[in-house]
């Protein structure tokens, strides 16, 4: 075998002759690949059969002492962006970064970090139709447990933090109208739709990064200014919750940077609708007071050990210069994060934020937003604007009182709020570390 050839193992179910012919055609004129077609393990659960086949391939690769291999499913299809030069260049670049896997294209992802013009680090991804696996990752795959509810791509993502995506994609899935490993994709056009959506989002995130990177950051202000600033702070408390009221008052004791007003929550049979009504009331109060920026805080907010007056005020000022509508002090869930500054992430979505900074530019939009009884306040705020950020490390989490007015699951599963905020923080920390290691 030529040293310029990539050991390539193509997975094909014996009965899928249409796929076999398709994949043979894809590689027919590409001498940079040394192709082996591997008969897939058949299993009542397609994903389990796929994983067993991948493990068999890894065993072969270990025996043959390959430095890396390409595992390819039989629905892989090269895109117009593929070139031999790009693939070999990408392999060399991620090898230098001690990669475990390199993916040619994904139909879903969450959490990416730009590495260069054609490479991104990924927190998690979906899509194993074209994946370079490096030798140092072989044993991890062989030792991994794989259950009936696992999926090969998510398992790969969970097993390593050293994973990268080539973008623009050099690989996507040909839509055969059925999927052996993912039953939910058994719809014509489903694969194409997912890859287009994924590619669009990756380009959007690259655009977001470019936009905010071009906004000049202000000089570090004299710390003395922080001693003169106060932020109008509106705390929502439902009557009949004295334990929450006592808790939230204690949280703001000896913090003169907050000009606190306790606002009685609107009681409504639908808790979320009542919350949105009180948010609107607070916005009208802020407009009447001619506030430029306010904090809206729920009574289950709890400051973390990372809170400091200087940390909060510095980020409020810098986020304002960036032109955002609101800044979350902490969130139980974020999606499509882009690190904008050392302590701020742009996000496409953030949920369950008990402490949010809202800027004047966003006030009227909140009042004008049409709603109905199905409103979910945090979802709606996230959907209303693309100009939103989350502080990290978090300065705010939810204290679990076990009597949530909005989310019944929080009353049924003790500690769920704490675990969700912890998982969200863990994700942002991993993305931040990837920025430190890989970002250009």
N, C-alpha and C positions, 0 to 999 in steps of 0.2 A: 504493500500500500504506500502511495506517495505521502511524504510528510506534509504536503500541501493539501491533503484531503482530511475532511472532518469525518470521524467515525459516526455514521448515521444509522439509527435504529428506528424503523418505521413500524408502528403498531397497526395491525389490520386483523379484523375478525374474518375468518376463512369464508364466511357466507357473504361478506360485503365485497363482491367482485367489482361493483361499480366504483367503490372507493379505492380498491386496489389499482384499478386501471388509471384512475385519476391521479393518484400519488406517484405512480410510475412515470406518468407524463410530466408531472411537475419537476421531477429530478432528472429527466432523460438527458438533457443537454447541459447539465451542471456537473462538471468533472471535479469540482471542489468537494464533493460529497462522496464518501464510500458507503454505499447504501446496502443495508440489510433489512429485509422485511421480516418482522417477528409476528408469529401468529399469536393473537391476543388470547389471554385466558378468558374463558366464558364463565360467567357467574350471574346468578339471578339478579344481583345488584351490579349494574354496569360499572359504577365507580370503583367497586372492590376489585372487579376483574382487571380494570385499567391499572390499579395500583400494584396488583400482583405481577402484571406484565412488566411494569416499570422496574420493579425489584429484580425480576429475572434479567432484564437488560443491564441493570447496575452490576449484578453478579458477573455477567459476561465481560463488561467493561473493566471490572477489577481484575479478572483473570487475564485479560489482554493488556493490562497496565496502561490504559489510555489516560492522558492528562485531562481530557475532557471529551464529552460525547454530545451528539445531538439526538434527543428523543423527540420523535415527530409522530403525531397522529395522522391517520390517513385522510383527514379532512383539511389538512394544512394546504394553504394556497399562497404562493409568493405574490407580493404586491409590486406595484410599479417602482417602489422605493428600494427594492432589494438590489444589492450588488455584492459580488464576492469581496470587493475591497472594503465595503462598509462592514460586512460581517466579520472579516478577519481583524479589521481595525478595532471593532467593538470588543471582540474576544480578548485581544491584547490589552485594551484599556481596562477592562474589568478584572482581568487576571492581576494586573498591577494593584488593584484595589482589594485583592483577596476575595473575589466574588465566589459564591457558591452556585448561583444560577444566573443565566441571562435569557430573557424571554424575547421572542421576536415580535410579539403582539398580544394584547390582552383585550378581553371583552368586558372587563370591569376591573377597577382598581380603587384603592383608597389610600391617600397619603403618599405623595411623591416629592422628590427633591431633584431639581435639575443638576446634572453633573457636567454636561457639556451640550453642544447643539443637538446631539443625537442619542444621548443616554440620560436616563432618569433612574434614580434609586426609588424603590417602591416599598411601602410598608406592608401592603397586602395586594394580591391580584387574583384574577380568575382567567384561566386560559393556558392550557398546556399543549397546544397543537404544534408548538415549535419552541423547544427549550434546550439551551445548552446547560449541561450539568458538569461541574468541575470535580476533579478527583477528590479533593478534600471534603466533599459533601457526600461521597458515596456511602460511607459507613453510617452516617446519620440517617440516610434514607433506609438502609437495610435494617437498622435497629428500631425504627419508628413503629409505633402501634398504629393500626388503621382499622377503625370500626365501621359498622354498617351504615353509619350516618355521616361518615367523612367524605370529603371530595379531594381528589388528587391535587388540584391547584391550591386550594386553601391549606391543605396539609403541607405542601411545599413552602407556602408563605409562612406558616407557623413555625417551621423547623429552622429557619434562618433569617437573620436580619441583613445578610449580604446578598441582596437580589436586585437585579437591574432589568430595565425595559429599554429596548431600542425604539426610538420614536423619531420620525414617522415610522409606523409599523412596517416591517418587512414581511410579516406573515399575518394572515387572518384565516378564519375557518370558511371553507366552501360550504354553502348551505345545501345539504342534501334533503332537508325537510324532516330529518329525524336525527336523534342523538342517542348513542348507545350508553353514554356515561351520565348524561344530564337530561332526565325526562322532561323537565320544564322547558327545554329548548326544542321539543318536538312540534314546532310550528313553522311553516314555511316563512322565510324571511326573518326569523327570530335572530339567527346568528349574525346576519348582515346588520340588523338594527343595533345589536349590542356593540359590535365593533365600531360602527360609525359614531355611536354615542360616546364610547370610550375615547376614541381619537379626538372628538370634538372637545371633550372635557380636558384632555391633556393639553390641547392647544390653548384653551381658555385659561388654564392655570399658568402656562408659560407667559401668556399675555398679562395676567394679573401680576406675576412676579416682575415682568419688565416695566409695567406701569408704576408700581410702587417703588421700585429700585431707582427710578428716575426722579422721584420727589426728593429734593434735598432735605436732609435732617437739620433741625435747628442746633445752634450751639448749646452746649450744656448751660442752663440758666444758673444764676447765683442761687445757691440753696436757700438763701434768706427769703427768696420770693415764696417759698413753700410755707413759710410761717405766716404769710399774710393772706393766703388763699383759703376760701371756704367754698364748699360745694353744696348747693341746695339738695337735700336728701329727703325723699319721701318714702316713708316706711308703711307698707300695707299690713294692717292687722285686722283680723275678723273678730267682731265682738264675741265674747264667750271663750276666748283663747288667752286667758291671763298668763298661762305658763309661757306661751310664745311671746307675749308682750314683755314679760319680765326678762326673758332671754335676749330679745333684740335690744332692749334698753341697755342691758349689761354689755352687749357687743360694742355699743357706741359710746360707752362711758370713757371720759378722758381722751376723746378724739375730737378736738375743736375744729379740725378741718372739715367736719360735717355739720351743716346747719339742718338739724333734724326736725321733720314734721311727721307726726304719726297720723296716718290717714285711715279712717274706718273703712274697711272693705265693704263692697256691695254684696249683701247676701242674696244668693240666687240658687235655685234648685240645681242648676248646672254651674259647677264651681268655676270652670274656665270662662264661661260667659261673664260671670260676675267679676272675674279678674280683669278681663278686657275692659269692662265698663269702668273699673276703678283706675286703670291705666289711662283711659281717656280723660277721666276727671282730673288726674294729676297733670296731664299735659295742658289742660285748660288753666289749671292753677299756675303752671310754669309760664304760660303765655301772659297771663294777667300780671305776674310778677316780673315780666321781662327778663326771665332767666336765659342765659346763653347755653348753659349745660346743666343737666340735673342727674341725680342718681335715683333710680327706682329700686327699692329693696323690699323683698318679701321677709316676713317675720321669722322664717326658718333659715335665713342667711346666717352664716358663721364665718368669721375671719379665720384665715389659715395663718400658720406661722410665717408665711412669706409676705404678709402684709406690712407695709410701712407707708407713712404719709408721702415721703419723697417718691417712692416707687409708683404709687397710684397717680399722684399729680403730674409727675414727669410723663407718664404714658397717656394721661388724659390730654395734655398739651400736644404731645407729638402726634397722637391719633387725630386730633382736631386739625393739625396742619396737613395731615394726609387726606382730609376731606371725608371722613367716614360719618355714618349716621349714628351708629351706636357701638359701644365697647362693652363686652361681657367680662365680668370679674372672675368667672369660672363657669364651666359648662359640663353637664353630664354626658354630652355627646357632641362631637364635631365631625364635619365631613369636608373633604377636599381642601385641606389646609395648605396655605402658603406662608412660610415664615417671612415676615416683613421687617422685623427688627428683633433685637435680642430677646425681647419679652412680649412680642405681639405676633399673632397669626391672623392672616385673613382666612376666612372660612366661608364656604358656600352655605353651610347650615350649622347652627348651634342651638341646643335645646337645654331646657331646665337651667336657666340662669337666674339665680336668686338675687343677683346684684348687677344691675346694668347701668351704664352711663349713656344717656341719650342727649344728643346735640340738637340745638335749636333748628337746624336745617331739616330735621326729621319730624318736628312737632306737628306741622299741619298735615303731613301725609298720614300720620297715625289717626288724626281726627277724621280725615276724609275717607279712610279705608272702610268699605262696606263689609259687614259681618252678619252672621246668623248664629243660631243657637249651637251650631257645631264648631264654633271657633275654638282653636287651641292657641293660646296667647303666644307661647314661645315659637311655635311653628309659624304662626302668621307673621310675627316680627321678622323671622329669618327669611320668609318668602317675599316680604315687602321691599327688601333692599339687598343689593349685592355689596353695599359699602358697610361691612361689619367686620369686627375683629374680636379676638379673645385674648385676654391677658394670660401669659404663662411664664413662670409658675402662677397658679391660681391664687387669688387673694380671697376667694369666696367659695364655700361649698354649702350644701344643704344639711342642716341638722335634722336628724330623723326623729320626729315626734310620734310617729306611728298613727297619726290621725290626719292624713292629707285630705284636703277638701277637693283636690283636682284629680289625683291619680290613685285609684283604688288599690292598684298593685302595691303601692308603698305601704298600705295598711295591712296587706296580706303577707308581704315578705319583709320581715324586719332586716334592716341594714342594706336594703337594695340601693337607696340613694348614695350611701357611702361607697358601695362597691362600684356604682356607675361613675361617680366622680373620680374614683381611683383609677379605673380603667381608662377613662378619658385622659387623665393626666399622664398615665403611662404611655399612651399612644403619642401624645404631643412631645413627651420627653424623647422617645425614640426618633421621632421626626427631627427634633432639634439636634440630636446627636448626629443624625445623618447629614444635616446641613453643615455641621461643624467639620465632619469628616470628608464630605464629598462635594459640597456646593462650590461652584466656580466663583 
